[in-house]
Amino acid sequence: MEEEDLVQAQASPSMKRVSLRRYLADKIQCAVERAEARDLVDILAVVRQRPAMEGDARRLLAEQDAVLVTERLLAWSDRAIQDDLQAYDDVPATDACEARDLLLGWLKEDAGEEGRE
């Protein structure tokens, strides 16, 4: 972990916490490696709450193996997402589906941009 990954905690100034950018990076990595629908919901929550972080999210996603990420995301059917989130009563599967589609859209846009270069 890099020094910039830790920031001063607002609730307790004597403590440090992981930065939101690092949290987002970890969640994107988790979506690729362990593929839990909850990670997709967390990614969407960050982007919704902090729209200025969309650029960071897109760059972090672009650092991943595009084929592997696409394969993982396409494996998440709406039904598979619903099944995976059954244990979380307060987590709407629609958010995970929206996040999956958002990430796939970013990957598609990036692939289109690379094709034009």
N, C-alpha and C positions, 0 to 999 in steps of 0.2 A: 504494500500500500504506500502510495506517495504522500508526501507531506500535505499537498493541496487537497487530498482526499478527506482530510479531517478539518472540521471547522468548529468554532466555539458554539457550544450548546446555548440556546437562548434561555431555556428553562433553568439551567444550572451552569452559570458562567465558569465554574471551576472544572467543568467536564468538556470533552470534545466529542463530537459525533461525526459520523460519515456524512460527506457532502451529498446533496441531492443528485449531482452529476454522477458521483461514484455509485450511489444507490441505483440510478437508472442504468448505468453500465453493467452492474451486477445482475439486474433484472433481465436485461437483454441477453446477457451471457446465459443466464438460467433458462430463458425461453429456448435457447438453442441446445443446451446440454441436457437438461432434465425434463423439459417440456411439460410443465404443469400449467394448467389454465389460469391459475391464480397469478402467475407471473405476468401473463398478458394483461390481466385486470390492473395490476400494479403499474405497468408501463403506461396504460391508458390514463390512469389517474394522475400520474406525474404530468403527462402532456396536457391534460385538461386543466389541471390546477396551475401549471406554469407553461403557458403557450410559448413563451420565449425559449423554452428548452427543446422545442421540436427540432431545431437545427442540430443540437447535440445528440438527440435521439437518432436522428437520421444518420449522422456521422458514425455513431457507435454501432448502428446496425450495419452500415456499409463496411465496417472493419471485420465483420463476421464473414464466414464462407457463405456466399450467396446461395449456392446450390443446397448446402446443408440446411440453412435457415428456411429456404423455400420448401424443402422437403418436410421439415418439421411442422411448419405452419399449415401446409396443405393436408397434413395428416389429421389436423384438428377439424373434424366435421362439427357442425352445430350440435349433433347428438353426443359426440365424444366430449365436447366442452361441457355440455349439461351434465353428463355422467361424472366427469372429473370434479365438478363444482358442487355436487350433491351435499358434501359435508359442510359447505359454507352457505347457511341460510340467507346471509346478508349480502352475498355476492351475486349480482345478476349475470347470468350466462351471456346475455346480450352484450355486456361490456367486453367480455373476453372475445366474443365473435367480432365486435367492432374493432378491437385491437388487432386481432389476426388480419382482418381485411385492411386495416390501415398500414400495418407493416408490409403486407404483400404488395399494397399499392406503392409504397416507397421503394421496395425492391424493383418493381416493374418500371417505375420512373427512372431509377438509377440505371437500370439495364438499357433503357431507351436512350438516356444521355450518353452512355458509353458507346452505343451503337452509332451515334451521330458524330463522335469524335474521330 
